[in-house]
């Protein structure tokens, strides 16, 4: 995924789609976050499954490069750690909101 540079903020705000992105309802934002979270968990499962396949192939003695197995394992590990940290931050934010006095 390429990283694009940020241009002039005025040109971003002049984009008609920019106002639509800002003016979302809480329900739309919740659905968007839910969709993103489900996709992230699905991607985590795919990464873990790919790591398992390569590890099992190596254990069976198939022609698999050790560095590919290690890279797949590290990708799965990092994806899991990231998911756990996002979960922890979401729980922390929820707890902070619940502590707010209305």
For each residue, the residues with C-beta under 8 A, 3 or more apart:
1:
2:
3:
4:
5:
6: 9 12
7: 11 12
8: 11 12
9: 6 12 13
10: 13 14
11: 7 8 14 15
12: 6 7 8 9 15 18
13: 9 10 18
14: 10 11 18
15: 11 12 18
16: 19 20
17: 20 21
18: 12 13 14 15 21 22
19: 16 22 23
20: 16 17 23 24
21: 17 18 24
22: 18 19
23: 19 20
24: 20 21 28 29 32
25: 28 29
26: 29 30
27: 30 31
28: 24 25 31 32
29: 24 25 26 32 33
30: 26 27 33 34
31: 27 28 34 35
32: 24 28 29 35 36
33: 29 30 36 37
34: 30 31 37 38
35: 31 32 38 39
36: 32 33 39 40
37: 33 34 40 41
38: 34 35 41 42
39: 35 36 42 43
40: 36 37 43 44 83 86
41: 37 38 44 45 83
42: 38 39 45 46
43: 39 40 46 47 79
44: 40 41 47 48 76 79 80 83
45: 41 42 48 49
46: 42 43 49 50
47: 43 44 50 51 72 75 76 79
48: 44 45 51 52 76 79 80
49: 45 46 52 53
50: 46 47 53 54 72 75 76
51: 47 48 54 55 69 72 73 75 76
52: 48 49 55 56
53: 49 50 56 57
54: 50 51 57 58 64 68 69 72 73
55: 51 52 58 59 69 72 73
56: 52 53 59 60
57: 53 54 60 62 64
58: 54 55 61 62 64 66 69
59: 55 56
60: 56 57
61: 58
62: 57 58
63:
64: 54 57 58 68 69
65: 68 69
66: 58 69 70
67: 70 71
68: 54 64 65 71 72
69: 51 54 55 58 64 65 66 72 73
70: 66 67 73 74
71: 67 68 74 75
72: 47 50 51 54 55 68 69 75 76
73: 51 54 55 69 70 76 77
74: 70 71 77 78
75: 47 50 51 71 72 78 79
76: 44 47 48 50 51 72 73 79 80
77: 73 74 80 81
78: 74 75 81 82
79: 43 44 47 48 75 76 82 83
80: 44 48 76 77 83 84
81: 77 78 84 85
82: 78 79 85 86
83: 40 41 44 79 80 86 87
84: 80 81 87 88
85: 81 82 88 89
86: 40 82 83 89 90
87: 83 84 90 91
88: 84 85 91 92
89: 85 86 92 93
90: 86 87 93 94
91: 87 88 94 95
92: 88 89 95 96
93: 89 90 96 97
94: 90 91 97 98
95: 91 92 98 99
96: 92 93 99 100
97: 93 94 100
98: 94 95
99: 95 96
100: 96 97
101:
102:
